[in-house]
Amino acid sequence: MSQAAPRAILLPSYQWNPYQRLLAEAVSEAGFEAAAVHEWPRRTPLLGAWLQQGRPQVLHIHWIQEFLGGSKGKPTGRNVRWFDWQLQALKRAGVRIVWTVHNLKGHAAKGQDPNDAAAHRIMIERADAIILHCEYARESLIEMYRPSAAAQDKMHVLLHGSYVRQYDVDLDQQAARRALGLTEAGTIFAFVGSIRGYKNVGELLDAFMRVDELSSDDRLFIAGRPYPPKFGRKLEKLASQDKRIVLELDRLPEEQRTRILRASDAVVLPFRDILTSGSAILALSHGRPVIAPAMGCLPSTLPAGATFLYDPDAEGALTEALQQAKAADLAEMGRRARAYAETIDWGPIAEQTAALYRG
């Protein structure tokens, strides 16, 4: 009688982000049964999810802020202690804890929030294995939190897989533009995703309006739900100054997100704080070049022939990057983007992840 495959759960997983599901499917193909978990008990998220899912051998944690709570997304000391208690209970039960670091700190944390920092230090020490998406991320985690030598030995660099398999990238660009009511001529720059302060979307609108070479057919398409809503009101005020700016300020169904990306010529990520970016990988998977700051993992993980990286501290750098993109062969750069995305397949990543699950 064959022995049942060991099991892992990945959480938190979000319906609008296929990252965990694609990883779980690939890990399952690698011989380690895995599932992405979308729901968990509010009071005991880690321990409760583990019990609900039949006590799997591995708990693979991603965005820890989801489990820390607190006012406006900021963790309290009490919540951090409760988070640690759950981790210790799982460890006593023999559960292997794996953590993928997507951010060096919570997005709601301004500066070095002591509770947020405490939660990260706890996670570093409690995890049996820590996954980061580039060497810069590993070095930055060490520099920020000064972990023990033993904790540093648990850190492993694995690539972020692509979304090539997930989305319909055969949708014709002109058909996508017609479906969105956009002009079939001109260059379309797009920002797609939740709109938060650190993503710096207001500066993108300002930079776009300062580009000299734009025509009346060019567009900047901003799509996503603002958090908090006041960001949306600010963007509406800015966008009223230029009819070439299109706003769709709401959470996007997957089909609409695909249409916008396929209608665009390039995707702009004007972040002022970034470590890794699934949005950049998403754009490349759709065959779209990326305009982004030279920060975090981006310089080492994005292909040179499909990106415009700019210095976020240099005045006018984003405007200059948009001007460079306007003058470039974006179609050819898009083909390079897609070709690169096809090389970061989930198969090898899943094999490495499953090896960390086994210990």
N, C-alpha and C positions, 0 to 999 in steps of 0.2 A: 504494500500500500504506500503510495507516494505521500511525502510529507507536505503539508500545506505551506504555501509561500509565506514568508514573513510579511508583516503589514506595516504601513506608515500612513499617517494622515498629515496633510498640509493645510495650515491655516494661519491667518485668515485668508479666505478665498472670496473674490468678488465676482459677481455675475458679469460685470462689464469688463473685467480684466482676465483674459484667458491664460495668463502666465502659469498659475498653479495647476490648472487643469491640463495644459499641454505637458508640463513637467511630470505630473502624476501619471498621465497616460504613457509617457515614454519610460518612466521608471518601472511601471508595471510590465512593459514589454521587456525590460531588462531583468525580470525575474523577482521583483520586489513589489508585491501588491500595494498600490498607493491610491489614495483618494483625496481630492480637494474638498475641504469642508467649508460650507457657506453659513452654517448656523451653529450656535453654541449657547449654553446657558449664560445668562447675563451675569449672575453672581459668581459663578465658578467657570469661566470660559475655557481655561486650559484643562483642568481636571474633569470638568463636566463633558467637554467634547471627547476626551479620551474614554470616559466611561460609556458615553452614548455610542461611540464607534466600535465598541467591543474590545477595548483595552489593547490597541495595537502596540507593537514593540517600539515604534519610532514616532515621535512628535516633531514635525518639521515646522518651525515657527518662522514667519516672515515679518510683517509690520507689527512690532510689539505695541505701538501706541493704541492699537485697537483694543488691547486688553488692559490698558492702564486707566482709561476713563479720566475723570476730573473735569473741571469747568473749562469749557471752550477747548477741549482736547488736551489740556495741560494736566499731567498726572499729579496726584497728591501723594504725600508721604505714606498715608494709609494704604492707598491703592498699590503703591510700589511694594510695600511689605506684603500685601495679600498676593500680589503677583509672584513674589519670591517664595512665599509659603507653598503655592501651587507647584512651582518648579521643583522645590525640595520634596514634596510629596510624590511627584511623578518619578523623581530620581530614586527615592526609597522603594518604589514599586518596580524598579528595574527598567524604566522606560529610557530609551536613548533620545537625547534632545539635540536636534540639529537646528541651527539658526542661519538664515540668509540675511545679510545686512544690506538693505536697500538704501538706508539713510544713516548718516552718522549721528543724527539727533532728530527728535520729532519736529515736524514742520511748524507746530504751534509754539515751539520753544524759541524764545528770543535770547540770543546770547547762549550762555551755558546754564540752563535751568537745572538747579540742583537735583530735583526729583527725576527729571528726564535722564540726567547723567547717571544717577544712582541705578536707574532701571537698566541702562546700557551696561554698566559695570557688572551688575548682577547677571545679566544675560551672558556676558563674556565668560564669567567664571562658571556658571552652571551648565552651559552648553557643552556637549561632548564633541561637537564639530561645528565650525563656523565657516560659512561660505561667503565669499566676496567676489564681485564681478571684474575686478582688475587689481593689479599690484598697488596702484595708487590708493585704492580703497583700503587695502590691508595696512599699508604704511600709515594712512591717516587715522585709522581706528586705533592703532598702537600709539601714535603720537597724542591723540586726544584723551585716551583713557588709561594709558600706561599699564597695560595688563602684565601679569606675571609671565615668565618665560614659558611656563607650562601652557598657559592660555594662548600664547602666540603660536605654539606648536600645533594648536588645534585649528589654525586658520588655513583655509584652502581657497585658491583662486580658480573659479569656474566661470566660463563664459555665460552670457545671457542668451538664451535661444531665440530664434526668430519666430515670426508669426506667419511665415509663408503658407503653411498648411491651413491656417485658420480662416483667412479672408479671401473673398472673391476678387483676385487681382486682375481678372480678365475683363472687368467692366471697362468699356471704352471711355476715354477721357471726355470726348465731346458729348456722348450720351449722358455721362454724369453731370456735365455742366448744364445741359438742357433740362435734366430732371431737377436741378437746383435753381433754375431760372437765371443762370449766369451767362455772360457773353462767351461765345465760342472762340473769340479772339482774345489777345492779351495774355499777360502773365498773372497767374493766381498764386499768391502766397497764403498758406493756411496755418492756423494754430488750432489744434483739436485736443480737448481734454478739460478737466476741471480747472477753473480759474481761481487761483489763490495768490496771495500777496507775493510769495517768493517766486512765482512764475513770471512776474514783471510784464504782464500783458499791456498795461498802460504805456510803458516805454516803447513797446513794439508799435503801437498806434502812432505815437509821436515820431518814431524813426521812419515809419512808412511814409508819413506825410512830408518828410524832409528829403525823400529821394527825388532827385532832379529828373531822372530819365523816365519816369513813369508816364504812361499814356492814359487816355480816358477809358481804355478798355481793361486796364490792369485793375486787380482787386486784391484786397486783404480780407480773408474770411476767418473770422473768429468764432469758434463754436465750442460751447461747453457751459456748464452751470457755474456761476460765480459763488464762491464761499469767502466771506459772507455776502449777502445780496448787495451790499453797498458797492462792491467792486463792479457789479453790473451797471449801476447807475452812473458810476464814474466813466465806464467805457462808453455808455450811450451818449454822454455829454461830449466826449472826445470824438466819437464817430460822427456826430452831427456836423462836424467841421469838414468832412470829406465824404462825398457820395460813393467813393470807390471802396469804402470800408463796409463790409457786410457782417452783421452780428446775428448769431443764433444762440442766445443765452439760456440754454436749458440742457438737461442731461440728454445725451444723444443715444438713440437706439443704434445697435450695431450696424444696421443697413445704412443709416444716415451718415455715420462716421466713415463708412467705406466710400459712400458717394463723394463726400467732401475731399477725402484724401485722393481719390481717383480723379476728381475734377482739378486738383491743384497741380502746380508745376514744382513747388518746393514747400517744405514744411519748416516753420520757424519755431524754435524753442528758446525764447529770450530769458531764460531763468537767470536769477542772480544767486541761486544756491542749488547745486545739483551734485549728486554723487554718481548715480547710474540713471539711465533713462529708458524705460520701456517705450516711451513715446518715440524716441529716436529709432529704436529697433522696429517699431511699428511702421514708421515712415519708410525706412529702407525696405521693409518687407513688401510694401506697396509700390516699390520702385520709384521713390521720391527722394531727391537729395535733401539734406538737412542743413539748416542755418542755426548755429548754436554757439554758446560761449565755450571757449577753450578751458573747461573746468572739469574737475572730477575725473571720471573714467573716460569721458568723451574723446580726448585726444588720442588715447591708446586703443580704443575699441571701435572707433568709427573709421571707415575707409577714406583715405585722403582724396580720392577721385570722385567722391560723392558727397562731400561736405564743405561747408564754409564755416570755419571756426574763427571767432573773433575774440579780441581781448575785452572782457566785460568791464574793465576799469578804464578803458580808453574812451575819451569823449568822441561821440559820433561813430563808434566802431560798428554798431548794429546797422546804422544807416548805410555805411560803406559796404557792409556785407550784403545787404539787400541790393545795392547798386551793382556789385560784382555778380550776384546771382542773375539779375536782370539782363546783364550782358553776356552771360555764359550759355553754353549749349546744355540746357537743363534736361533735355530728352536723353542725351548721351549719358549725362551724370546719373539720370534715373536708371538707365540700364545697368550701370556699374553698381548702383545701390542695390538693385534687385539681385544681381549676381553675387554680391557679398552676402546678402541675407540668406541666400541659398546655401552658403558654406557653414553657417552657424546652426547646424541641425541639432535637434534635441537628443538624437541617439547617443552620441559620445558624452554629452553632458549628463544624460540619465545614467549611463554606466558609471561615471565618476560619482554621481550623487548616491547611487545604490551602494557603491563601495563604502562611502561615508556612513550610510545607514547601518551597514554590517559591522563597521568598526574595525 
